[in-house]
Amino acid sequence: MIDKQSLAAIIDYSLLKMISREKFVKGCKEAALYKFASVTVNPANVQEAVKLLEGSGVPVGTVAGFPLGATITEAKIVEAQKALEYGAVYVDMVLNIYALKAGDFDLVYHDICGVKNVVRDKGLTRVILENCYLTDNEKILACELCIKAGADFVKTSTGYGPSGASVDDVRLMVKTAKGRIKVKAAGGIYTLKDALAMINAGADRLASSKSLDIMAELDTMNG
């Protein structure tokens, strides 16, 4: 069984869903307490999260083109630029799903490159594929385009689609990656069992809005 510290170190605590400021502040403080890998917040909340987490060692991540990936590349670039200026170190951009499915692979590639070129060595670029809308062949192709563009992670889901991460998808992405890019599982990871299944499938990082529940479950299990 994984220990508490090791599990927390690979979980991004998601605070993307609409919550009150009171819950947002509480979530950031709890993230600092558990030493999660990061806290992921909406672009408008990056500055506040950075301030709340100052000195905790827990970095802030945010999203671009979220949740549909349908914004123009220039908009994703601006979101990434501002996020970095405000102190974020992770940018999780949503792949242009429409373009991928339409066969416009150059657009998908340059969309990812646009964000990656802004982030460069200031942080990490993670591309959300939103696998629930893709065939297996499209998932493989999307991973290859992310690798070609120099992204740091491929991510299964936004958590806002009709379904989230699956063990089969994580395995497929890990197999495709062949160590060239890391894999992040997100969406529908609500329990310790869910988290362990994704880790066992090869995920390097997890994202969950139920991170505290998962840690509490591990605490209970470990007595």
KADASUL-V446438 format. One record per backbone hydrogen bond with DSSP energy under -1.0 kcal/mol. CO is the residue of the C=O (numbers start at 1). NH is the residue of the N-H. E is the energy in kcal/mol with one decimal. If there is no record, write none. Layout:
{{CO:NH:E} {CO:NH:E}}
This chain:
{{3:7:-2.2} {4:8:-2.4} {5:9:-1.6} {7:10:-1.7} {8:11:-1.3} {8:37:-1.4} {10:206:-3.0} {11:37:-1.6} {11:38:-1.0} {12:208:-1.9} {13:40:-2.5} {20:24:-2.1} {21:25:-2.9} {22:26:-2.2} {23:27:-2.5} {24:28:-2.2} {25:29:-2.2} {26:30:-2.3} {27:31:-2.2} {28:32:-2.0} {29:33:-1.7} {30:34:-2.3} {31:35:-1.3} {31:36:-1.6} {38:13:-2.7} {39:61:-3.1} {40:15:-3.1} {42:45:-2.3} {43:46:-1.3} {45:49:-2.4} {46:50:-2.8} {47:51:-2.1} {48:52:-2.6} {49:53:-2.1} {53:56:-2.4} {59:39:-1.9} {60:89:-3.0} {60:90:-1.1} {61:41:-2.6} {62:92:-3.0} {64:94:-2.2} {65:69:-2.6} {72:76:-1.7} {73:77:-2.5} {74:78:-2.1} {75:79:-2.3} {76:80:-2.3} {77:81:-2.9} {78:82:-2.8} {79:83:-2.1} {80:84:-2.2} {81:85:-2.2} {82:86:-2.2} {83:88:-2.9} {84:87:-1.1} {89:124:-2.4} {90:62:-2.2} {91:126:-2.8} {92:64:-1.8} {93:128:-3.4} {95:97:-1.7} {96:100:-2.1} {97:101:-2.5} {98:102:-1.6} {99:104:-2.6} {100:103:-1.2} {103:105:-1.6} {104:108:-1.6} {105:109:-2.6} {106:110:-2.7} {107:111:-2.2} {108:112:-1.9} {109:113:-2.5} {110:114:-2.2} {111:115:-1.2} {112:116:-2.8} {113:117:-3.0} {115:119:-2.4} {116:120:-3.2} {119:122:-3.0} {124:91:-2.5} {125:152:-2.4} {125:153:-1.5} {126:93:-2.1} {127:155:-3.1} {128:95:-2.7} {130:133:-1.9} {131:134:-1.8} {135:139:-2.3} {136:140:-2.3} {137:141:-2.4} {138:142:-2.7} {139:143:-2.3} {140:144:-2.2} {141:145:-2.2} {142:146:-2.2} {143:147:-2.3} {144:148:-2.5} {145:149:-2.0} {146:151:-2.3} {147:150:-1.1} {152:182:-2.0} {153:127:-2.3} {154:184:-3.0} {155:129:-2.9} {156:131:-2.6} {166:170:-2.3} {167:171:-2.5} {168:172:-2.3} {169:173:-2.7} {170:174:-2.7} {171:175:-2.5} {172:176:-2.3} {173:177:-2.7} {174:178:-1.9} {177:180:-2.5} {182:154:-2.4} {183:204:-2.4} {183:205:-1.5} {184:156:-2.1} {185:207:-1.8} {187:165:-2.2} {188:190:-1.2} {191:195:-2.2} {192:196:-2.7} {193:197:-2.0} {194:198:-1.8} {195:199:-2.0} {196:200:-2.7} {197:201:-1.2} {198:203:-2.4} {199:202:-1.3} {205:185:-2.6} {206:12:-3.0} {208:14:-2.1} {210:214:-2.2} {211:215:-2.2} {212:216:-2.4} {213:217:-2.2} {214:218:-1.9} {215:219:-2.5} {216:220:-2.3} {217:221:-2.2} {218:222:-2.3}}
